């Protein structure tokens, strides 16, 4: 995965709280640090996010996105 965002943190998905439209994904990036992101349920499903799986917290400006290797 190549992105222009310099802040890319690989971690383990701790939890996914699904709502009607969006979900809250918590990623443990190590050192006691957890990144939380609100993304669409569609994105959670499309990325195949699962608790215990690996994902990236990608931070650009004030936005936090989640990505996975293909």
PQR file of N, CA, C, O and H, with PARSE charges and radii, in Angstrom:
ATOM      1  N   UNK A   1       0.857  -1.168   0.000 -0.4000 1.5000
ATOM      2  CA  UNK A   1       0.000   0.000   0.000 -0.0000 2.0000
ATOM      3  C   UNK A   1       0.904   1.233   0.000  0.5500 1.7000
ATOM      4  O   UNK A   1       1.773   1.367   0.862 -0.5500 1.4000
ATOM      5  N   UNK A   2       0.705   2.118  -0.948 -0.4000 1.5000
ATOM      6  CA  UNK A   2       1.433   3.379  -0.998 -0.0000 2.0000
ATOM      7  C   UNK A   2       0.428   4.509  -0.872  0.5500 1.7000
ATOM      8  O   UNK A   2      -0.574   4.548  -1.585 -0.5500 1.4000
ATOM      9  H   UNK A   2      -0.001   2.010  -1.648  0.4000 1.0000
ATOM     10  N   UNK A   3       0.708   5.425   0.042 -0.4000 1.5000
ATOM     11  CA  UNK A   3      -0.147   6.593   0.258 -0.0000 2.0000
ATOM     12  C   UNK A   3       0.723   7.819   0.445  0.5500 1.7000
ATOM     13  O   UNK A   3       1.886   7.709   0.834 -0.5500 1.4000
ATOM     14  H   UNK A   3       1.522   5.393   0.621  0.4000 1.0000
ATOM     15  N   UNK A   4       0.163   8.985   0.171 -0.4000 1.5000
ATOM     16  CA  UNK A   4       0.916  10.224   0.378 -0.0000 2.0000
ATOM     17  C   UNK A   4       0.973  10.616   1.847  0.5500 1.7000
ATOM     18  O   UNK A   4       1.851  11.380   2.249 -0.5500 1.4000
ATOM     19  H   UNK A   4      -0.782   9.074  -0.144  0.4000 1.0000
ATOM     20  N   UNK A   5       0.051  10.107   2.649 -0.4000 1.5000
ATOM     21  CA  UNK A   5       0.047  10.434   4.082 -0.0000 2.0000
ATOM     22  C   UNK A   5       1.281   9.826   4.737  0.5500 1.7000
ATOM     23  O   UNK A   5       1.573   8.646   4.547 -0.5500 1.4000
ATOM     24  H   UNK A   5      -0.662   9.487   2.323  0.4000 1.0000
ATOM     25  N   UNK A   6       1.994  10.627   5.500 -0.4000 1.5000
ATOM     26  CA  UNK A   6       3.218  10.156   6.136 -0.0000 2.0000
ATOM     27  C   UNK A   6       2.959   9.391   7.432  0.5500 1.7000
ATOM     28  O   UNK A   6       3.776   8.566   7.841 -0.5500 1.4000
ATOM     29  H   UNK A   6       1.756  11.586   5.655  0.4000 1.0000
ATOM     30  N   UNK A   7       1.853   9.654   8.062 -0.4000 1.5000
ATOM     31  CA  UNK A   7       1.551   9.024   9.347 -0.0000 2.0000
ATOM     32  C   UNK A   7       0.705   7.780   9.128  0.5500 1.7000
ATOM     33  O   UNK A   7      -0.522   7.849   9.055 -0.5500 1.4000
ATOM     34  H   UNK A   7       1.188  10.324   7.730  0.4000 1.0000
ATOM     35  N   UNK A   8       1.381   6.642   9.025 -0.4000 1.5000
ATOM     36  CA  UNK A   8       0.722   5.356   8.813 -0.0000 2.0000
ATOM     37  C   UNK A   8       1.128   4.427   9.949  0.5500 1.7000
ATOM     38  O   UNK A   8       2.309   4.126  10.120 -0.5500 1.4000
ATOM     39  H   UNK A   8       2.378   6.585   9.084  0.4000 1.0000
ATOM     40  N   UNK A   9       0.151   3.977  10.720 -0.4000 1.5000
ATOM     41  CA  UNK A   9       0.436   3.167  11.893 -0.0000 2.0000
ATOM     42  C   UNK A   9      -0.233   1.811  11.757  0.5500 1.7000
ATOM     43  O   UNK A   9      -1.460   1.722  11.725 -0.5500 1.4000
ATOM     44  H   UNK A   9      -0.809   4.222  10.581  0.4000 1.0000
ATOM     45  N   UNK A  10       0.571   0.749  11.675 -0.4000 1.5000
ATOM     46  CA  UNK A  10       0.049  -0.600  11.582 -0.0000 2.0000
ATOM     47  C   UNK A  10      -0.315  -1.082  12.975  0.5500 1.7000
ATOM     48  O   UNK A  10       0.429  -0.862  13.930 -0.5500 1.4000
ATOM     49  H   UNK A  10       1.568   0.822  11.700  0.4000 1.0000
ATOM     50  N   UNK A  11      -1.465  -1.741  13.088 -0.4000 1.5000
ATOM     51  CA  UNK A  11      -1.867  -2.210  14.403 -0.0000 2.0000
ATOM     52  C   UNK A  11      -2.873  -3.330  14.339  0.5500 1.7000
ATOM     53  O   UNK A  11      -3.171  -3.872  13.274 -0.5500 1.4000
ATOM     54  H   UNK A  11      -2.069  -1.920  12.311  0.4000 1.0000
ATOM     55  N   UNK A  12      -3.391  -3.665  15.506 -0.4000 1.5000
ATOM     56  CA  UNK A  12      -4.364  -4.742  15.665 -0.0000 2.0000
ATOM     57  C   UNK A  12      -5.720  -4.150  16.026  0.5500 1.7000
ATOM     58  O   UNK A  12      -5.813  -3.290  16.902 -0.5500 1.4000
ATOM     59  H   UNK A  12      -3.149  -3.225  16.371  0.4000 1.0000
ATOM     60  N   UNK A  13      -6.759  -4.603  15.360 -0.4000 1.5000
ATOM     61  CA  UNK A  13      -8.111  -4.108  15.623 -0.0000 2.0000
ATOM     62  C   UNK A  13      -8.585  -4.650  16.968  0.5500 1.7000
ATOM     63  O   UNK A  13      -8.687  -5.861  17.162 -0.5500 1.4000
ATOM     64  H   UNK A  13      -6.683  -5.301  14.648  0.4000 1.0000
ATOM     65  N   UNK A  14      -8.871  -3.737  17.889 -0.4000 1.5000
ATOM     66  CA  UNK A  14      -9.338  -4.109  19.228 -0.0000 2.0000
ATOM     67  C   UNK A  14     -10.841  -4.284  19.278  0.5500 1.7000
ATOM     68  O   UNK A  14     -11.341  -5.209  19.917 -0.5500 1.4000
ATOM     69  H   UNK A  14      -8.788  -2.753  17.731  0.4000 1.0000
ATOM     70  N   UNK A  15     -11.569  -3.398  18.605 -0.4000 1.5000
ATOM     71  CA  UNK A  15     -13.024  -3.472  18.639 -0.0000 2.0000
ATOM     72  C   UNK A  15     -13.622  -2.763  17.441  0.5500 1.7000
ATOM     73  O   UNK A  15     -13.022  -1.865  16.851 -0.5500 1.4000
ATOM     74  H   UNK A  15     -11.162  -2.647  18.085  0.4000 1.0000
ATOM     75  N   UNK A  16     -14.836  -3.202  17.099 -0.4000 1.5000
ATOM     76  CA  UNK A  16     -15.635  -2.560  16.061 -0.0000 2.0000
ATOM     77  C   UNK A  16     -17.043  -2.440  16.619  0.5500 1.7000
ATOM     78  O   UNK A  16     -17.700  -3.444  16.891 -0.5500 1.4000
ATOM     79  H   UNK A  16     -15.323  -3.932  17.579  0.4000 1.0000
ATOM     80  N   UNK A  17     -17.502  -1.201  16.787 -0.4000 1.5000
ATOM     81  CA  UNK A  17     -18.863  -0.955  17.265 -0.0000 2.0000
ATOM     82  C   UNK A  17     -19.688  -0.473  16.083  0.5500 1.7000
ATOM     83  O   UNK A  17     -19.488   0.639  15.593 -0.5500 1.4000
ATOM     84  H   UNK A  17     -16.968  -0.386  16.565  0.4000 1.0000
ATOM     85  N   UNK A  18     -20.608  -1.301  15.627 -0.4000 1.5000
ATOM     86  CA  UNK A  18     -21.404  -0.956  14.453 -0.0000 2.0000
ATOM     87  C   UNK A  18     -22.674  -0.221  14.837  0.5500 1.7000
ATOM     88  O   UNK A  18     -23.400  -0.638  15.739 -0.5500 1.4000
ATOM     89  H   UNK A  18     -20.770  -2.204  16.025  0.4000 1.0000
ATOM     90  N   UNK A  19     -22.935   0.886  14.139 -0.4000 1.5000
ATOM     91  CA  UNK A  19     -24.188   1.619  14.265 -0.0000 2.0000
ATOM     92  C   UNK A  19     -25.012   1.393  13.018  0.5500 1.7000
ATOM     93  O   UNK A  19     -24.741   0.463  12.258 -0.5500 1.4000
ATOM     94  H   UNK A  19     -22.344   1.225  13.406  0.4000 1.0000
ATOM     95  N   UNK A  20     -26.011   2.223  12.795 -0.4000 1.5000
ATOM     96  CA  UNK A  20     -26.879   2.075  11.627 -0.0000 2.0000
ATOM     97  C   UNK A  20     -26.148   2.406  10.325  0.5500 1.7000
ATOM     98  O   UNK A  20     -26.367   1.749   9.307 -0.5500 1.4000
ATOM     99  H   UNK A  20     -26.232   2.978  13.412  0.4000 1.0000
ATOM    100  N   UNK A  21     -25.284   3.417  10.354 -0.4000 1.5000
ATOM    101  CA  UNK A  21     -24.609   3.884   9.144 -0.0000 2.0000
ATOM    102  C   UNK A  21     -23.094   3.811   9.284  0.5500 1.7000
ATOM    103  O   UNK A  21     -22.404   3.435   8.336 -0.5500 1.4000
ATOM    104  H   UNK A  21     -25.107   3.950  11.181  0.4000 1.0000
ATOM    105  N   UNK A  22     -22.574   4.162  10.443 -0.4000 1.5000
ATOM    106  CA  UNK A  22     -21.133   4.200  10.693 -0.0000 2.0000
ATOM    107  C   UNK A  22     -20.739   3.229  11.790  0.5500 1.7000
ATOM    108  O   UNK A  22     -21.576   2.749  12.554 -0.5500 1.4000
ATOM    109  H   UNK A  22     -23.134   4.467  11.213  0.4000 1.0000
ATOM    110  N   UNK A  23     -19.446   2.953  11.849 -0.4000 1.5000
ATOM    111  CA  UNK A  23     -18.903   2.120  12.909 -0.0000 2.0000
ATOM    112  C   UNK A  23     -17.688   2.792  13.510  0.5500 1.7000
ATOM    113  O   UNK A  23     -17.027   3.599  12.857 -0.5500 1.4000
ATOM    114  H   UNK A  23     -18.766   3.343  11.228  0.4000 1.0000
ATOM    115  N   UNK A  24     -17.397   2.457  14.753 -0.4000 1.5000
ATOM    116  CA  UNK A  24     -16.218   2.980  15.440 -0.0000 2.0000
ATOM    117  C   UNK A  24     -15.205   1.842  15.530  0.5500 1.7000
ATOM    118  O   UNK A  24     -15.480   0.794  16.116 -0.5500 1.4000
ATOM    119  H   UNK A  24     -17.934   1.801  15.283  0.4000 1.0000
ATOM    120  N   UNK A  25     -14.037   2.063  14.944 -0.4000 1.5000
ATOM    121  CA  UNK A  25     -12.975   1.062  14.905 -0.0000 2.0000
ATOM    122  C   UNK A  25     -11.832   1.531  15.801  0.5500 1.7000
ATOM    123  O   UNK A  25     -11.336   2.648  15.656 -0.5500 1.4000
ATOM    124  H   UNK A  25     -13.814   2.914  14.468  0.4000 1.0000
ATOM    125  N   UNK A  26     -11.420   0.670  16.727 -0.4000 1.5000
ATOM    126  CA  UNK A  26     -10.301   0.985  17.628 -0.0000 2.0000
ATOM    127  C   UNK A  26      -9.128   0.099  17.250  0.5500 1.7000
ATOM    128  O   UNK A  26      -9.259  -1.124  17.186 -0.5500 1.4000
ATOM    129  H   UNK A  26     -11.823  -0.237  16.846  0.4000 1.0000
ATOM    130  N   UNK A  27      -7.956   0.732  16.994 -0.4000 1.5000
ATOM    131  CA  UNK A  27      -6.754   0.022  16.566 -0.0000 2.0000
ATOM    132  C   UNK A  27      -5.638   0.266  17.570  0.5500 1.7000
ATOM    133  O   UNK A  27      -5.303   1.411  17.873 -0.5500 1.4000
ATOM    134  H   UNK A  27      -7.850   1.725  17.046  0.4000 1.0000
ATOM    135  N   UNK A  28      -5.067  -0.818  18.083 -0.4000 1.5000
ATOM    136  CA  UNK A  28      -3.921  -0.741  18.995 -0.0000 2.0000
ATOM    137  C   UNK A  28      -2.667  -0.650  18.144  0.5500 1.7000
ATOM    138  O   UNK A  28      -2.326  -1.599  17.439 -0.5500 1.4000
ATOM    139  H   UNK A  28      -5.340  -1.748  17.836  0.4000 1.0000
ATOM    140  N   UNK A  29      -1.973   0.488  18.202 -0.4000 1.5000
ATOM    141  CA  UNK A  29      -0.772   0.691  17.377 -0.0000 2.0000
ATOM    142  C   UNK A  29       0.509   0.485  18.181  0.5500 1.7000
ATOM    143  O   UNK A  29       1.600   0.817  17.717 -0.5500 1.4000
ATOM    144  H   UNK A  29      -2.250   1.259  18.775  0.4000 1.0000
ATOM    145  N   UNK A  30       0.373  -0.063  19.384 -0.4000 1.5000
ATOM    146  CA  UNK A  30       1.539  -0.379  20.207 -0.0000 2.0000
ATOM    147  C   UNK A  30       1.898   0.727  21.174  0.5500 1.7000
ATOM    148  O   UNK A  30       1.453   1.866  21.036 -0.5500 1.4000
ATOM    149  H   UNK A  30      -0.513  -0.333  19.761  0.4000 1.0000
ATOM    150  N   UNK A  31       2.703   0.377  22.144 -0.4000 1.5000
ATOM    151  CA  UNK A  31       3.170   1.354  23.129 -0.0000 2.0000
ATOM    152  C   UNK A  31       2.043   1.922  23.968  0.5500 1.7000
ATOM    153  O   UNK A  31       2.161   3.029  24.493 -0.5500 1.4000
ATOM    154  H   UNK A  31       3.065  -0.548  22.256  0.4000 1.0000
ATOM    155  N   UNK A  32       0.947   1.180  24.103 -0.4000 1.5000
ATOM    156  CA  UNK A  32      -0.190   1.674  24.870 -0.0000 2.0000
ATOM    157  C   UNK A  32      -1.041   2.692  24.131  0.5500 1.7000
ATOM    158  O   UNK A  32      -1.891   3.348  24.733 -0.5500 1.4000
ATOM    159  H   UNK A  32       0.851   0.281  23.677  0.4000 1.0000
ATOM    160  N   UNK A  33      -0.816   2.830  22.821 -0.4000 1.5000
ATOM    161  CA  UNK A  33      -1.542   3.818  22.013 -0.0000 2.0000
ATOM    162  C   UNK A  33      -2.655   3.167  21.216  0.5500 1.7000
ATOM    163  O   UNK A  33      -2.446   2.154  20.549 -0.5500 1.4000
ATOM    164  H   UNK A  33      -0.126   2.297  22.332  0.4000 1.0000
ATOM    165  N   UNK A  34      -3.843   3.756  21.289 -0.4000 1.5000
ATOM    166  CA  UNK A  34      -4.997   3.269  20.553 -0.0000 2.0000
ATOM    167  C   UNK A  34      -5.547   4.414  19.706  0.5500 1.7000
ATOM    168  O   UNK A  34      -5.768   5.519  20.202 -0.5500 1.4000
ATOM    169  H   UNK A  34      -4.013   4.579  21.830  0.4000 1.0000
ATOM    170  N   UNK A  35      -5.764   4.133  18.421 -0.4000 1.5000
ATOM    171  CA  UNK A  35      -6.339   5.111  17.510 -0.0000 2.0000
ATOM    172  C   UNK A  35      -7.786   4.695  17.247  0.5500 1.7000
ATOM    173  O   UNK A  35      -8.064   3.527  16.977 -0.5500 1.4000
ATOM    174  H   UNK A  35      -5.584   3.236  18.018  0.4000 1.0000
ATOM    175  N   UNK A  36      -8.695   5.652  17.330 -0.4000 1.5000
ATOM    176  CA  UNK A  36     -10.114   5.400  17.097 -0.0000 2.0000
ATOM    177  C   UNK A  36     -10.561   6.167  15.870  0.5500 1.7000
ATOM    178  O   UNK A  36     -10.239   7.345  15.710 -0.5500 1.4000
ATOM    179  H   UNK A  36      -8.469   6.601  17.550  0.4000 1.0000
ATOM    180  N   UNK A  37     -11.311   5.488  14.995 -0.4000 1.5000
ATOM    181  CA  UNK A  37     -11.791   6.119  13.778 -0.0000 2.0000
ATOM    182  C   UNK A  37     -13.253   5.757  13.540  0.5500 1.7000
ATOM    183  O   UNK A  37     -13.661   4.620  13.779 -0.5500 1.4000
ATOM    184  H   UNK A  37     -11.572   4.532  15.125  0.4000 1.0000
ATOM    185  N   UNK A  38     -14.036   6.715  13.072 -0.4000 1.5000
ATOM    186  CA  UNK A  38     -15.412   6.464  12.660 -0.0000 2.0000
ATOM    187  C   UNK A  38     -15.433   6.357  11.142  0.5500 1.7000
ATOM    188  O   UNK A  38     -15.084   7.306  10.440 -0.5500 1.4000
ATOM    189  H   UNK A  38     -13.704   7.638  12.877  0.4000 1.0000
ATOM    190  N   UNK A  39     -15.844   5.195  10.641 -0.4000 1.5000
ATOM    191  CA  UNK A  39     -15.924   4.971   9.194 -0.0000 2.0000
ATOM    192  C   UNK A  39     -17.280   4.322   8.878  0.5500 1.7000
ATOM    193  O   UNK A  39     -17.981   3.855   9.775 -0.5500 1.4000
ATOM    194  H   UNK A  39     -16.128   4.424  11.212  0.4000 1.0000
ATOM    195  N   UNK A  40     -17.625   4.304   7.612 -0.4000 1.5000
ATOM    196  CA  UNK A  40     -18.922   3.756   7.221 -0.0000 2.0000
ATOM    197  C   UNK A  40     -18.953   2.238   7.406  0.5500 1.7000
ATOM    198  O   UNK A  40     -17.920   1.572   7.347 -0.5500 1.4000
ATOM    199  H   UNK A  40     -17.055   4.683   6.884  0.4000 1.0000
ATOM    200  N   UNK A  41     -20.156   1.706   7.630 -0.4000 1.5000
ATOM    201  CA  UNK A  41     -20.336   0.260   7.731 -0.0000 2.0000
ATOM    202  C   UNK A  41     -19.918  -0.386   6.412  0.5500 1.7000
ATOM    203  O   UNK A  41     -19.344  -1.475   6.402 -0.5500 1.4000
ATOM    204  H   UNK A  41     -20.995   2.248   7.678  0.4000 1.0000
ATOM    205  N   UNK A  42     -20.208   0.286   5.303 -0.4000 1.5000
ATOM    206  CA  UNK A  42     -19.801  -0.223   3.997 -0.0000 2.0000
ATOM    207  C   UNK A  42     -18.290  -0.408   3.905  0.5500 1.7000
ATOM    208  O   UNK A  42     -17.819  -1.408   3.363 -0.5500 1.4000
ATOM    209  H   UNK A  42     -20.675   1.170   5.311  0.4000 1.0000
ATOM    210  N   UNK A  43     -17.531   0.550   4.431 -0.4000 1.5000
ATOM    211  CA  UNK A  43     -16.067   0.446   4.410 -0.0000 2.0000
ATOM    212  C   UNK A  43     -15.575  -0.676   5.315  0.5500 1.7000
ATOM    213  O   UNK A  43     -14.641  -1.399   4.968 -0.5500 1.4000
ATOM    214  H   UNK A  43     -17.914   1.362   4.871  0.4000 1.0000
ATOM    215  N   UNK A  44     -16.208  -0.818   6.477 -0.4000 1.5000
ATOM    216  CA  UNK A  44     -15.828  -1.909   7.389 -0.0000 2.0000
ATOM    217  C   UNK A  44     -15.987  -3.246   6.678  0.5500 1.7000
ATOM    218  O   UNK A  44     -15.112  -4.109   6.758 -0.5500 1.4000
ATOM    219  H   UNK A  44     -16.967  -0.231   6.759  0.4000 1.0000
ATOM    220  N   UNK A  45     -17.100  -3.409   5.988 -0.4000 1.5000
ATOM    221  CA  UNK A  45     -17.366  -4.673   5.284 -0.0000 2.0000
ATOM    222  C   UNK A  45     -16.462  -4.842   4.064  0.5500 1.7000
ATOM    223  O   UNK A  45     -15.924  -5.924   3.831 -0.5500 1.4000
ATOM    224  H   UNK A  45     -17.810  -2.708   5.924  0.4000 1.0000
ATOM    225  N   UNK A  46     -16.297  -3.767   3.283 -0.4000 1.5000
ATOM    226  CA  UNK A  46     -15.466  -3.837   2.070 -0.0000 2.0000
ATOM    227  C   UNK A  46     -14.011  -4.172   2.407  0.5500 1.7000
ATOM    228  O   UNK A  46     -13.357  -4.918   1.678 -0.5500 1.4000
ATOM    229  H   UNK A  46     -16.734  -2.888   3.472  0.4000 1.0000
ATOM    230  N   UNK A  47     -13.509  -3.620   3.510 -0.4000 1.5000
ATOM    231  CA  UNK A  47     -12.132  -3.892   3.930 -0.0000 2.0000
ATOM    232  C   UNK A  47     -11.999  -5.224   4.657  0.5500 1.7000
ATOM    233  O   UNK A  47     -10.887  -5.701   4.886 -0.5500 1.4000
ATOM    234  H   UNK A  47     -14.040  -3.014   4.103  0.4000 1.0000
ATOM    235  N   UNK A  48     -13.124  -5.822   5.018 -0.4000 1.5000
ATOM    236  CA  UNK A  48     -13.081  -7.104   5.727 -0.0000 2.0000
ATOM    237  C   UNK A  48     -12.517  -6.974   7.133  0.5500 1.7000
ATOM    238  O   UNK A  48     -11.846  -7.884   7.621 -0.5500 1.4000
ATOM    239  H   UNK A  48     -14.027  -5.434   4.832  0.4000 1.0000
ATOM    240  N   UNK A  49     -12.786  -5.840   7.790 -0.4000 1.5000
ATOM    241  CA  UNK A  49     -12.235  -5.616   9.120 -0.0000 2.0000
ATOM    242  C   UNK A  49     -12.844  -6.575  10.133  0.5500 1.7000
ATOM    243  O   UNK A  49     -14.058  -6.771  10.166 -0.5500 1.4000
ATOM    244  H   UNK A  49     -13.330  -5.101   7.393  0.4000 1.0000
ATOM    245  N   UNK A  50     -11.992  -7.167  10.956 -0.4000 1.5000
ATOM    246  CA  UNK A  50     -12.404  -8.092  12.003 -0.0000 2.0000
ATOM    247  C   UNK A  50     -11.574  -7.822  13.258  0.5500 1.7000
ATOM    248  O   UNK A  50     -10.394  -7.485  13.169 -0.5500 1.4000
ATOM    249  H   UNK A  50     -11.005  -7.007  10.930  0.4000 1.0000
ATOM    250  N   UNK A  51     -12.195  -7.971  14.416 -0.4000 1.5000
ATOM    251  CA  UNK A  51     -11.470  -7.839  15.677 -0.0000 2.0000
ATOM    252  C   UNK A  51     -10.328  -8.858  15.679  0.5500 1.7000
ATOM    253  O   UNK A  51     -10.528 -10.031  15.363 -0.5500 1.4000
ATOM    254  H   UNK A  51     -13.154  -8.245  14.488  0.4000 1.0000
ATOM    255  N   UNK A  52      -9.130  -8.391  16.040 -0.4000 1.5000
ATOM    256  CA  UNK A  52      -7.944  -9.239  16.041 -0.0000 2.0000
ATOM    257  C   UNK A  52      -7.161  -9.177  14.749  0.5500 1.7000
ATOM    258  O   UNK A  52      -6.021  -9.637  14.688 -0.5500 1.4000
ATOM    259  H   UNK A  52      -8.968  -7.438  16.297  0.4000 1.0000
ATOM    260  N   UNK A  53      -7.769  -8.607  13.707 -0.4000 1.5000
ATOM    261  CA  UNK A  53      -7.097  -8.482  12.419 -0.0000 2.0000
ATOM    262  C   UNK A  53      -6.125  -7.311  12.401  0.5500 1.7000
ATOM    263  O   UNK A  53      -6.099  -6.497  13.324 -0.5500 1.4000
ATOM    264  H   UNK A  53      -8.695  -8.234  13.757  0.4000 1.0000
ATOM    265  N   UNK A  54      -5.344  -7.238  11.363 -0.4000 1.5000
ATOM    266  CA  UNK A  54      -4.368  -6.160  11.187 -0.0000 2.0000
ATOM    267  C   UNK A  54      -4.944  -5.097  10.264  0.5500 1.7000
ATOM    268  O   UNK A  54      -5.588  -5.406   9.262 -0.5500 1.4000
ATOM    269  H   UNK A  54      -5.365  -7.900  10.614  0.4000 1.0000
ATOM    270  N   UNK A  55      -4.700  -3.837  10.620 -0.4000 1.5000
ATOM    271  CA  UNK A  55      -5.130  -2.708   9.793 -0.0000 2.0000
ATOM    272  C   UNK A  55      -4.180  -1.550  10.036  0.5500 1.7000
ATOM    273  O   UNK A  55      -3.362  -1.592  10.955 -0.5500 1.4000
ATOM    274  H   UNK A  55      -4.177  -3.586  11.434  0.4000 1.0000
ATOM    275  N   UNK A  56      -4.286  -0.530   9.223 -0.4000 1.5000
ATOM    276  CA  UNK A  56      -3.471   0.669   9.355 -0.0000 2.0000
ATOM    277  C   UNK A  56      -4.346   1.858   9.729  0.5500 1.7000
ATOM    278  O   UNK A  56      -5.430   2.042   9.175 -0.5500 1.4000
ATOM    279  H   UNK A  56      -4.949  -0.496   8.476  0.4000 1.0000
ATOM    280  N   UNK A  57      -3.870   2.654  10.663 -0.4000 1.5000
ATOM    281  CA  UNK A  57      -4.470   3.958  10.931 -0.0000 2.0000
ATOM    282  C   UNK A  57      -3.649   4.940  10.106  0.5500 1.7000
ATOM    283  O   UNK A  57      -2.443   5.073  10.309 -0.5500 1.4000
ATOM    284  H   UNK A  57      -2.989   2.505  11.112  0.4000 1.0000
ATOM    285  N   UNK A  58      -4.303   5.625   9.180 -0.4000 1.5000
ATOM    286  CA  UNK A  58      -3.619   6.559   8.283 -0.0000 2.0000
ATOM    287  C   UNK A  58      -4.127   7.952   8.618  0.5500 1.7000
ATOM    288  O   UNK A  58      -5.321   8.237   8.518 -0.5500 1.4000
ATOM    289  H   UNK A  58      -5.283   5.517   9.015  0.4000 1.0000
ATOM    290  N   UNK A  59      -3.197   8.816   9.017 -0.4000 1.5000
ATOM    291  CA  UNK A  59      -3.577  10.143   9.490 -0.0000 2.0000
ATOM    292  C   UNK A  59      -3.028  11.198   8.540  0.5500 1.7000
ATOM    293  O   UNK A  59      -1.819  11.289   8.323 -0.5500 1.4000
ATOM    294  H   UNK A  59      -2.228   8.584   9.098  0.4000 1.0000
ATOM    295  N   UNK A  60      -3.927  11.987   7.981 -0.4000 1.5000
ATOM    296  CA  UNK A  60      -3.557  13.101   7.102 -0.0000 2.0000
ATOM    297  C   UNK A  60      -4.351  14.301   7.590  0.5500 1.7000
ATOM    298  O   UNK A  60      -5.581  14.256   7.617 -0.5500 1.4000
ATOM    299  H   UNK A  60      -4.909  11.913   8.157  0.4000 1.0000
ATOM    300  N   UNK A  61      -3.682  15.352   7.970 -0.4000 1.5000
ATOM    301  CA  UNK A  61      -4.321  16.536   8.542 -0.0000 2.0000
ATOM    302  C   UNK A  61      -5.136  16.103   9.756  0.5500 1.7000
ATOM    303  O   UNK A  61      -4.583  15.523  10.690 -0.5500 1.4000
ATOM    304  H   UNK A  61      -2.683  15.388   7.948  0.4000 1.0000
ATOM    305  N   UNK A  62      -6.439  16.372   9.760 -0.4000 1.5000
ATOM    306  CA  UNK A  62      -7.261  16.009  10.914 -0.0000 2.0000
ATOM    307  C   UNK A  62      -8.108  14.768  10.661  0.5500 1.7000
ATOM    308  O   UNK A  62      -8.928  14.404  11.504 -0.5500 1.4000
ATOM    309  H   UNK A  62      -6.889  16.843   9.001  0.4000 1.0000
ATOM    310  N   UNK A  63      -7.925  14.110   9.513 -0.4000 1.5000
ATOM    311  CA  UNK A  63      -8.717  12.927   9.190 -0.0000 2.0000
ATOM    312  C   UNK A  63      -7.955  11.653   9.535  0.5500 1.7000
ATOM    313  O   UNK A  63      -6.741  11.581   9.347 -0.5500 1.4000
ATOM    314  H   UNK A  63      -7.259  14.406   8.828  0.4000 1.0000
ATOM    315  N   UNK A  64      -8.664  10.656  10.034 -0.4000 1.5000
ATOM    316  CA  UNK A  64      -8.081   9.345  10.296 -0.0000 2.0000
ATOM    317  C   UNK A  64      -8.821   8.339   9.435  0.5500 1.7000
ATOM    318  O   UNK A  64     -10.036   8.177   9.550 -0.5500 1.4000
ATOM    319  H   UNK A  64      -9.651  10.714  10.186  0.4000 1.0000
ATOM    320  N   UNK A  65      -8.060   7.655   8.558 -0.4000 1.5000
ATOM    321  CA  UNK A  65      -8.641   6.638   7.694 -0.0000 2.0000
ATOM    322  C   UNK A  65      -8.080   5.290   8.099  0.5500 1.7000
ATOM    323  O   UNK A  65      -7.067   5.222   8.796 -0.5500 1.4000
ATOM    324  H   UNK A  65      -7.073   7.787   8.465  0.4000 1.0000
ATOM    325  N   UNK A  66      -8.723   4.222   7.675 -0.4000 1.5000
ATOM    326  CA  UNK A  66      -8.259   2.865   7.954 -0.0000 2.0000
ATOM    327  C   UNK A  66      -7.991   2.163   6.648  0.5500 1.7000
ATOM    328  O   UNK A  66      -8.789   2.269   5.718 -0.5500 1.4000
ATOM    329  H   UNK A  66      -9.546   4.276   7.109  0.4000 1.0000
ATOM    330  N   UNK A  67      -6.864   1.433   6.552 -0.4000 1.5000
ATOM    331  CA  UNK A  67      -6.530   0.696   5.349 -0.0000 2.0000
ATOM    332  C   UNK A  67      -5.989  -0.678   5.694  0.5500 1.7000
ATOM    333  O   UNK A  67      -5.515  -0.911   6.805 -0.5500 1.4000
ATOM    334  H   UNK A  67      -6.215   1.346   7.308  0.4000 1.0000
ATOM    335  N   UNK A  68      -6.065  -1.583   4.734 -0.4000 1.5000
ATOM    336  CA  UNK A  68      -5.531  -2.927   4.886 -0.0000 2.0000
ATOM    337  C   UNK A  68      -4.737  -3.279   3.633  0.5500 1.7000
ATOM    338  O   UNK A  68      -4.950  -2.696   2.570 -0.5500 1.4000
ATOM    339  H   UNK A  68      -6.451  -1.394   3.831  0.4000 1.0000
ATOM    340  N   UNK A  69      -3.819  -4.241   3.765 -0.4000 1.5000
ATOM    341  CA  UNK A  69      -3.107  -4.722   2.601 -0.0000 2.0000
ATOM    342  C   UNK A  69      -4.071  -5.497   1.720  0.5500 1.7000
ATOM    343  O   UNK A  69      -4.995  -6.141   2.216 -0.5500 1.4000
ATOM    344  H   UNK A  69      -3.646  -4.715   4.629  0.4000 1.0000
ATOM    345  N   UNK A  70      -3.854  -5.435   0.417 -0.4000 1.5000
ATOM    346  CA  UNK A  70      -4.724  -6.189  -0.502 -0.0000 2.0000
ATOM    347  C   UNK A  70      -4.199  -7.577  -0.685  0.5500 1.7000
ATOM    348  O   UNK A  70      -4.789  -8.369  -1.420 -0.5500 1.4000
ATOM    349  H   UNK A  70      -3.103  -4.912   0.014  0.4000 1.0000
TER
END
